[in-house]
């Protein structure tokens, strides 16, 4: 399962509005014979990639997947049926799929006589798929606010800081520049995600509703405190990344936040070549569940 979770992370920033999912196929003796992950909506799901790689070696084996195999036919065939057709005998699932229609994939697999275990390493699987699940529940994108703390200001963002993180997100909204762009150009098929034209000043609720409707499930938010404040006040910011380049003994002044807005707590720190990168989450179960992709 940990291999499947690692594979699923390769879909971060490109699968929306679908979730990032990973799958590993084991043969009857327990050896890995196929693996895959979902890359983009409209293309094969993780299970299909893995089963295709395994071929006939999947017969009598096991499928290990981070999210319950889908039970409906959309742009691609139903994954639960692909597993049944491959003569898999065991399926190990980390998390149930809240979008299942009618009887879920797990129920249909069991009905076909396949042994299914659910909840295996669910917490670790949420490190990748958690933001998608939270976006689905809240009906808005999972939002990460990023800024840089220097000796004189709280907001000088350098492009390298942004570019190193853009692969994690479907879109980037820069409030100061009134700009909205795809996280990674070409990550999503044009018929799947067309970013809307937004009007500033941005009212959080209609802005996020519009972005969600366009397929955005993860959003990097940039901007000065006065423009970001409405998003914070509405508890729309789920996670914060702070790049600190503060110098010891500096007499410079920073904005009122100092480092973190009220209601957030640090979760991890990483030393970089130019300072420290800190991660924080909102003090709620929902925000904490997403983890850090």
Secondary structure, DSSP 8 states (H G I E B T S, - for coil): -HHHHHHHGGGTTTSTTS---EEEEE-TTS-EEEEEE--STTS--HHHHHHHHHGGGGTT-EEEEEE----S-SSS--HHHHHHHTT--EEEEEE--TT--SS-HHHHHHHTT-EEEE-TTHHHHHHHHHHHHHHHHHTS-EEEEEEEE-SS-S----HHHHHTTGGG-SEEEETTTTEEEESSTTSS-TTT-------SS--HHHHHHHHHHTT--EEEEE--HHHHHHHHHTT---EEEEEE---TT------TTTTS-TTEEEEEEEE-SSSEEEEEEESSHHHHHT---
